[in-house]
Amino acid sequence: MSSIKDYSALPEDMKAARRWLVWRSEPGGKKPRKVPYYTSGKPRKGTLDSPEDVAQLGTLDGALAALKTGRYTGLGFALGPDGNGGFWQGVDLDHLPEHPELQTIADTLPGYTERSPSGTGLHAIGYGRRFDALGSNATGIEAYSHGRYFTVTGDSAGGGDVCDLADFVEGILRPLHDTKPHTPNSGDVRKPDIGTTTPRATHTEPEHVRLRDDLESALTCINADDYGVWIATGQRLKKLGDMGRALWLNWSATSKKYKPHEAERKWAGFDGGSTGYQAIFADAQEQGWKNPRAKVSTANHPAWDYGGFPDDGIDYSQPPGPAPDETPQEWPEPIIPGVLRTPEIPCDILPAGPWRDMVQAVATNTQTPPAMSVLTALAVLSTLLQGRYEVDLQTHREVLAFWSLTVSASGTRKTGVLGAFTAPLLYCFGAHGN
């Protein structure tokens, strides 16, 4: 299955690193999968970058020996922390013929670069600080510093030495990755000036970077020694994936009780439940944490000058002339809630099942119009869904938020109907999550 190549051009740092794997092309879905194996022959499974995983990574000689058996397709190199404070990093520019806008990026890609197994992509491998992953999307750009491995072909496209890719990823690739791709016209691609990359201002940082920084700040006010708090915080961070894991492990390490193996095992067992990271901010505020973004910044606004007003060209020393003739607008007729006619909304407007049965039962037991039960039930359910989903607005994401207003005369049993839906739904959401 394998085709032994000349790997002599690999950087010495990579040759010496105990990060090597082998991989095999196996059937899967629309295209074959590149399944990684340890040089011992065991499939690479379990928690990546854990001590157990790192201990099974092999040497280059061991990987070449496994490759020579003919059971594998190629070599692999594990990205992630090496235990010495640094991280092995990787950038993948996929299907370059389909993304001509990435050619300039490919030409300036730092680190050790080589062609991908398909021959249409370009990989770069570096070593330095950790950064948040750029996952696969329509831009054709991916970048990782943990939890991944890269195939190694030895088919050097530009060679180069191992260097820190983090600044290139954050300053050049992330803005492109976070932007909807387009097909440029001839000459539309501007060569990035890598040497002058500067940190971006807070207001232009991606939302996930701001969220990570805010959570790191909030966690400094929460004691990791309390077991119950420790577990609850992990659950709250679980749905953030790799970012949540890193936040939780780093915060856990501030406790004298911290045990890496136990922390990894606990993290693997979390499911996130019905909670979320928002609860961390609430707990931190109870401990005196101040959200650094809660205060409105005036850095980008000119200071108010109370000493006078700008010249608008009007001579205020002369008395004003007569007011222009204007036809006054008439006020609209007031709407009196008591005379509004509520539309007929039958219970069977809802899908058949327990939801419709519940609405019908509440309307019957409270002796109220079906419309009140239908609308109140939908309002309560919508309110409970707040914060559980995000809406993608292209430029940013916002948490889903619903508002409802119930208007009815006194004595029409609004409170009874509301309580009939709120109590059981709150119980269901609390007991069963989503």
KERO-141246 format. One record per residue (C-alpha): x, y, z. Coordinates in steps of 0.05 Angstrom, whole numbers, padded with zeros to 5 digits, always signed. Layout:
# residues N
XYZ/...
# end
This chain:
# residues 434
+00000+00000+00000/+00057+00048+00015/+00106+00082-00030/+00171+00094+00008/+00197+00164-00007/+00260+00202+00010/+00247+00238+00076/+00318+00265+00082/+00293+00336+00068/+00252+00337+00132/+00275+00389+00184/+00320+00360+00238/+00271+00384+00292/+00216+00340+00262/+00262+00281+00253/+00283+00284+00326/+00213+00293+00354/+00176+00233+00382/+00111+00252+00348/+00107+00202+00291/+00049+00160+00268/+00029+00120+00206/-00037+00124+00170/-00078+00080+00124/-00130+00098+00072/-00195+00064+00091/-00265+00068+00060/-00312+00119+00091/-00370+00161+00066/-00359+00203+00003/-00284+00193+00004/-00232+00148+00037/-00211+00166+00108/-00138+00174+00130/-00140+00132+00193/-00080+00143+00240/-00044+00086+00275/+00011+00085+00327/+00076+00054+00303/+00059-00005+00348/+00001-00021+00301/-00055+00002+00348/-00107+00051+00321/-00100+00121+00350/-00162+00129+00393/-00182+00159+00460/-00166+00228+00485/-00116+00261+00438/-00057+00298+00471/-00069+00261+00536/-00009+00230+00571/-00031+00161+00547/-00035+00185+00476/+00032+00221+00476/+00067+00161+00507/+00049+00119+00446/+00075+00167+00394/+00136+00139+00359/+00202+00159+00329/+00213+00172+00255/+00254+00108+00250/+00197+00069+00282/+00146+00100+00234/+00189+00084+00173/+00197+00012+00197/+00121+00006+00204/+00112+00037+00135/+00159-00014+00104/+00113-00071+00124/+00065-00049+00069/+00005-00046+00115/+00001+00030+00116/-00006+00086+00065/+00040+00139+00093/+00072+00175+00152/+00036+00221+00201/+00060+00274+00250/+00020+00290+00313/+00007+00363+00328/-00002+00388+00399/+00036+00401+00464/+00104+00368+00470/+00110+00374+00546/+00164+00428+00541/+00117+00487+00538/+00110+00490+00463/+00061+00463+00412/+00070+00430+00345/+00027+00468+00295/+00000+00455+00226/-00033+00495+00169/-00071+00461+00113/-00089+00497+00049/-00136+00449+00014/-00153+00441-00060/-00112+00501-00083/-00135+00497-00156/-00206+00510-00131/-00182+00569-00088/-00139+00614-00132/-00147+00669-00080/-00102+00628-00034/-00043+00624-00081/-00008+00685-00051/-00019+00656+00018/+00012+00590-00006/+00072+00627-00034/+00086+00661+00033/+00068+00604+00080/+00121+00600+00134/+00149+00537+00168/+00166+00471+00135/+00120+00464+00075/+00103+00404+00031/+00049+00380-00016/-00009+00340+00011/-00020+00267-00010/-00069+00290-00064/-00018+00338-00093/-00069+00394-00095/-00060+00420-00024/-00004+00449+00017/+00015+00433+00089/+00059+00474+00135/+00086+00448+00201/+00113+00493+00256/+00127+00497+00330/+00110+00551+00380/+00051+00576+00420/-00019+00549+00421/-00076+00580+00381/-00149+00564+00373/-00163+00518+00315/-00188+00540+00246/-00233+00483+00226/-00254+00460+00157/-00300+00509+00120/-00311+00536+00050/-00248+00579+00052/-00202+00519+00044/-00161+00542+00104/-00148+00499+00165/-00099+00508+00222/-00088+00469+00286/-00041+00467+00345/-00072+00409+00383/-00118+00349+00374/-00098+00333+00302/-00045+00299+00261/-00018+00316+00192/+00002+00269+00138/+00075+00275+00118/+00094+00262+00045/+00165+00288+00041/+00143+00321-00024/+00173+00388-00007/+00140+00447-00041/+00184+00500-00010/+00220+00465+00046/+00236+00515+00100/+00252+00508+00173/+00205+00497+00231/+00182+00563+00261/+00124+00590+00302/+00062+00596+00257/+00017+00629+00310/+00026+00701+00287/+00014+00681+00214/-00049+00642+00234/-00077+00698+00278/-00057+00757+00235/-00066+00730+00164/-00106+00666+00163/-00159+00677+00216/-00189+00740+00185/-00194+00703+00118/-00222+00640+00151/-00275+00681+00188/-00296+00718+00125/-00343+00691+00072/-00299+00670+00014/-00305+00701-00055/-00273+00688-00123/-00225+00746-00136/-00215+00780-00203/-00148+00781-00235/-00100+00820-00192/-00150+00823-00135/-00107+00783-00086/-00060+00827-00047/+00003+00795-00020/+00000+00798+00057/+00055+00836+00092/+00076+00783+00142/+00131+00825+00171/+00084+00880+00195/+00030+00837+00227/+00003+00874+00287/-00045+00852+00342/-00116+00869+00325/-00156+00916+00369/-00206+00885+00416/-00267+00907+00376/-00242+00870+00314/-00224+00805+00349/-00266+00744+00332/-00322+00731+00381/-00292+00666+00405/-00226+00700+00423/-00263+00752+00465/-00304+00697+00498/-00242+00658+00515/-00208+00719+00546/-00270+00737+00586/-00277+00666+00612/-00204+00663+00632/-00214+00728+00670/-00278+00704+00704/-00247+00637+00725/-00193+00673+00765/-00248+00692+00814/-00273+00620+00823/-00239+00571+00871/-00220+00506+00837/-00210+00469+00903/-00284+00457+00914/-00302+00390+00881/-00374+00409+00866/-00353+00475+00835/-00299+00439+00796/-00348+00390+00765/-00401+00443+00752/-00350+00488+00717/-00329+00431+00672/-00401+00417+00652/-00411+00491+00637/-00351+00492+00591/-00362+00425+00556/-00402+00452+00498/-00345+00499+00479/-00305+00438+00455/-00229+00444+00452/-00231+00516+00478/-00273+00495+00538/-00227+00436+00552/-00165+00481+00552/-00199+00532+00597/-00222+00479+00646/-00155+00443+00650/-00115+00507+00659/-00163+00531+00713/-00162+00462+00746/-00087+00465+00750/-00092+00524+00798/-00117+00476+00852/-00068+00438+00896/-00114+00378+00887/-00105+00377+00811/-00090+00309+00781/-00083+00311+00704/-00106+00240+00692/-00169+00249+00734/-00184+00315+00701/-00180+00284+00631/-00224+00226+00653/-00276+00273+00682/-00276+00317+00620/-00288+00258+00575/-00350+00241+00616/-00382+00309+00614/-00442+00321+00568/-00456+00394+00582/-00527+00379+00604/-00574+00439+00604/-00522+00488+00630/-00473+00533+00594/-00414+00580+00602/-00459+00638+00619/-00467+00610+00689/-00392+00620+00700/-00399+00695+00690/-00456+00696+00741/-00415+00658+00793/-00354+00702+00781/-00395+00765+00790/-00420+00740+00857/-00347+00734+00877/-00334+00806+00856/-00312+00797+00784/-00324+00857+00739/-00335+00844+00666/-00282+00885+00630/-00329+00894+00570/-00388+00918+00611/-00361+00989+00612/-00373+01028+00547/-00307+01048+00516/-00297+01120+00494/-00229+01107+00463/-00256+01115+00392/-00300+01174+00406/-00277+01247+00411/-00285+01280+00479/-00345+01325+00486/-00328+01399+00485/-00375+01435+00532/-00341+01502+00520/-00382+01518+00458/-00416+01492+00396/-00387+01485+00326/-00402+01540+00276/-00464+01520+00237/-00467+01584+00196/-00529+01613+00231/-00528+01683+00261/-00557+01674+00331/-00549+01749+00347/-00612+01765+00307/-00683+01747+00328/-00710+01686+00294/-00758+01694+00237/-00829+01668+00236/-00838+01593+00243/-00854+01557+00179/-00925+01535+00166/-00932+01462+00182/-00994+01419+00183/-00996+01387+00251/-00999+01312+00251/-01061+01282+00281/-01054+01232+00337/-01079+01163+00319/-01140+01136+00353/-01121+01101+00418/-01126+01026+00422/-01162+01002+00484/-01139+00931+00503/-01208+00914+00532/-01241+00919+00464/-01189+00881+00424/-01217+00818+00393/-01174+00757+00405/-01172+00713+00343/-01198+00643+00348/-01138+00597+00356/-01159+00525+00366/-01115+00475+00403/-01110+00431+00341/-01067+00484+00307/-01011+00449+00345/-00981+00382+00323/-01018+00321+00349/-00987+00291+00411/-00974+00306+00485/-00961+00380+00470/-01030+00391+00440/-01062+00347+00495/-01030+00389+00549/-01055+00454+00519/-01125+00426+00512/-01124+00402+00585/-01102+00470+00611/-01156+00507+00572/-01209+00459+00598/-01186+00458+00671/-01178+00534+00675/-01241+00547+00634/-01204+00597+00590/-01206+00606+00515/-01161+00557+00476/-01125+00617+00446/-01098+00637+00514/-01069+00568+00527/-01040+00561+00457/-01006+00629+00458/-00982+00624+00530/-00953+00554+00518/-00914+00579+00458/-00890+00640+00496/-00865+00598+00555/-00830+00548+00509/-00797+00604+00469/-00772+00637+00532/-00741+00572+00556/-00704+00566+00490/-00667+00631+00502/-00592+00623+00506/-00593+00552+00478/-00581+00572+00406/-00543+00625+00368/-00563+00662+00305/-00509+00670+00252/-00514+00742+00226/-00453+00735+00180/-00414+00789+00216/-00425+00759+00285/-00469+00713+00325/-00522+00731+00375/-00557+00689+00427/-00629+00674+00408/-00677+00717+00449/-00753+00718+00450/-00800+00768+00482/-00874+00758+00496/-00928+00805+00524/-00994+00780+00551/-01050+00832+00555/-01116+00812+00587/-01165+00841+00635/-01159+00827+00709/-01193+00762+00730/-01183+00725+00664/-01136+00675+00696/-01072+00695+00661/-01030+00675+00721/-01063+00607+00727/-01052+00590+00654/-00980+00615+00656/-00964+00574+00718/-00996+00512+00688/-00944+00512+00632/-00884+00543+00667/-00877+00492+00724/-00877+00427+00683/-00835+00456+00627/-00782+00482+00675/-00780+00413+00707/-00772+00378+00640/-00717+00424+00617/-00681+00419+00684/-00686+00343+00687/-00674+00325+00615/-00635+00384+00586/-00651+00393+00512/
# end
